[in-house]
Amino acid sequence: MCEYYILVRSVTYAQKAAYVLGSRGIRNRVIRRPHGISVGGCGYAVRVAAGAGVDPIGLSSLLINSGAPDFRIFGTRDGVNFIELHNGY
């Protein structure tokens, strides 16, 4: 996977997740949910480029251990086709 998208319900949750990841040295960016991901209730995402030891299991562990609310992780190679890799709901 080239990029991971962590979907959350609000911009506040996205900012909190971004802070947790950034404090661990993981570069990320808060964005609106990509149109290619059609799920209800998730309006914002944190985009993380794959590489440098970043994987969905590690991301999930960091977020769960920090007390992050419900989230879902999707991966994509082309920015158009997404596959769900983790469901934290």
JOTATA-V42301 format. One record per pair of residues at least 12 apart in sequence whose C-alpha atoms are under 10 Angstrom apart, sorted by the first residue. I is the first residue (numbers start at 1). J is the second residue. If there is no record, write none. Layout:
i=I j=J
i=I j=J
//
This chain:
i=1 j=49
i=1 j=50
i=1 j=51
i=1 j=55
i=1 j=56
i=1 j=74
i=1 j=75
i=1 j=76
i=1 j=77
i=1 j=78
i=1 j=82
i=1 j=83
i=2 j=48
i=2 j=49
i=2 j=50
i=2 j=51
i=2 j=75
i=2 j=76
i=2 j=77
i=2 j=78
i=2 j=79
i=3 j=47
i=3 j=48
i=3 j=49
i=3 j=50
i=3 j=51
i=3 j=54
i=3 j=55
i=3 j=74
i=3 j=75
i=3 j=76
i=3 j=77
i=3 j=78
i=3 j=79
i=3 j=82
i=4 j=28
i=4 j=45
i=4 j=46
i=4 j=47
i=4 j=48
i=4 j=49
i=4 j=50
i=4 j=54
i=4 j=55
i=4 j=56
i=4 j=59
i=4 j=73
i=4 j=74
i=4 j=75
i=4 j=76
i=4 j=77
i=4 j=79
i=4 j=82
i=4 j=83
i=4 j=84
i=4 j=85
i=5 j=28
i=5 j=29
i=5 j=30
i=5 j=31
i=5 j=33
i=5 j=34
i=5 j=37
i=5 j=44
i=5 j=45
i=5 j=46
i=5 j=47
i=5 j=48
i=5 j=49
i=5 j=56
i=5 j=71
i=5 j=72
i=5 j=73
i=5 j=74
i=5 j=75
i=5 j=76
i=5 j=82
i=5 j=83
i=5 j=84
i=5 j=85
i=6 j=18
i=6 j=30
i=6 j=31
i=6 j=33
i=6 j=42
i=6 j=44
i=6 j=45
i=6 j=46
i=6 j=47
i=6 j=48
i=6 j=56
i=6 j=59
i=6 j=60
i=6 j=63
i=6 j=71
i=6 j=72
i=6 j=73
i=6 j=74
i=6 j=75
i=6 j=84
i=6 j=85
i=6 j=86
i=6 j=87
i=6 j=88
i=7 j=30
i=7 j=31
i=7 j=32
i=7 j=33
i=7 j=34
i=7 j=37
i=7 j=39
i=7 j=41
i=7 j=42
i=7 j=43
i=7 j=44
i=7 j=45
i=7 j=46
i=7 j=47
i=7 j=70
i=7 j=71
i=7 j=72
i=7 j=73
i=7 j=74
i=7 j=87
i=7 j=88
i=8 j=32
i=8 j=33
i=8 j=41
i=8 j=42
i=8 j=43
i=8 j=44
i=8 j=45
i=8 j=46
i=8 j=68
i=8 j=69
i=8 j=70
i=8 j=71
i=8 j=72
i=8 j=73
i=8 j=88
i=8 j=89
i=9 j=33
i=9 j=40
i=9 j=41
i=9 j=42
i=9 j=43
i=9 j=44
i=9 j=45
i=9 j=69
i=9 j=70
i=9 j=71
i=9 j=72
i=10 j=32
i=10 j=41
i=10 j=42
i=10 j=43
i=10 j=44
i=10 j=45
i=11 j=30
i=11 j=31
i=11 j=32
i=11 j=42
i=11 j=43
i=11 j=44
i=11 j=45
i=11 j=46
i=12 j=30
i=12 j=44
i=13 j=30
i=13 j=44
i=13 j=45
i=13 j=46
i=13 j=68
i=13 j=69
i=13 j=70
i=13 j=71
i=14 j=29
i=14 j=30
i=14 j=31
i=14 j=32
i=14 j=43
i=14 j=44
i=14 j=45
i=14 j=46
i=14 j=47
i=14 j=68
i=14 j=69
i=14 j=71
i=15 j=29
i=15 j=30
i=15 j=31
i=15 j=44
i=15 j=45
i=15 j=46
i=16 j=30
i=16 j=46
i=16 j=63
i=16 j=66
i=16 j=68
i=16 j=69
i=17 j=30
i=17 j=45
i=17 j=46
i=17 j=59
i=17 j=62
i=17 j=63
i=17 j=66
i=17 j=67
i=17 j=68
i=17 j=69
i=17 j=71
i=18 j=30
i=18 j=45
i=18 j=46
i=18 j=47
i=18 j=48
i=18 j=63
i=20 j=59
i=20 j=62
i=20 j=63
i=20 j=66
i=20 j=68
i=21 j=46
i=21 j=48
i=21 j=59
i=21 j=62
i=21 j=63
i=21 j=66
i=24 j=62
i=26 j=48
i=26 j=49
i=26 j=50
i=26 j=51
i=26 j=52
i=26 j=53
i=26 j=54
i=26 j=59
i=27 j=46
i=27 j=47
i=27 j=48
i=27 j=49
i=27 j=50
i=27 j=54
i=28 j=45
i=28 j=46
i=28 j=47
i=28 j=48
i=28 j=49
i=29 j=45
i=29 j=46
i=29 j=47
i=29 j=48
i=29 j=49
i=30 j=44
i=30 j=45
i=30 j=46
i=30 j=47
i=30 j=48
i=31 j=43
i=31 j=44
i=31 j=45
i=31 j=46
i=31 j=47
i=32 j=44
i=32 j=45
i=32 j=46
i=32 j=47
i=33 j=45
i=33 j=46
i=33 j=47
i=34 j=47
i=34 j=79
i=34 j=80
i=34 j=82
i=35 j=79
i=35 j=80
i=36 j=76
i=36 j=79
i=36 j=80
i=36 j=81
i=36 j=82
i=37 j=74
i=37 j=79
i=37 j=80
i=37 j=81
i=37 j=82
i=37 j=83
i=37 j=84
i=38 j=82
i=39 j=72
i=42 j=70
i=42 j=71
i=42 j=72
i=45 j=71
i=45 j=72
i=45 j=73
i=45 j=74
i=46 j=73
i=47 j=73
i=47 j=74
i=47 j=75
i=48 j=75
i=49 j=75
i=49 j=76
i=50 j=75
i=50 j=76
i=50 j=77
i=55 j=75
i=55 j=85
i=56 j=72
i=56 j=73
i=56 j=74
i=56 j=75
i=56 j=85
i=56 j=86
i=57 j=73
i=57 j=85
i=57 j=86
i=59 j=73
i=59 j=86
i=60 j=72
i=60 j=73
i=60 j=85
i=60 j=86
i=60 j=87
i=60 j=88
i=63 j=88
i=64 j=88
i=68 j=88
i=69 j=88
i=69 j=89
i=70 j=87
i=70 j=88
i=70 j=89
i=71 j=86
i=71 j=87
i=71 j=88
i=71 j=89
i=72 j=84
i=72 j=85
i=72 j=86
i=72 j=87
i=72 j=88
i=72 j=89
i=73 j=85
i=73 j=86
i=73 j=87
i=73 j=88
i=74 j=86
i=74 j=87
//
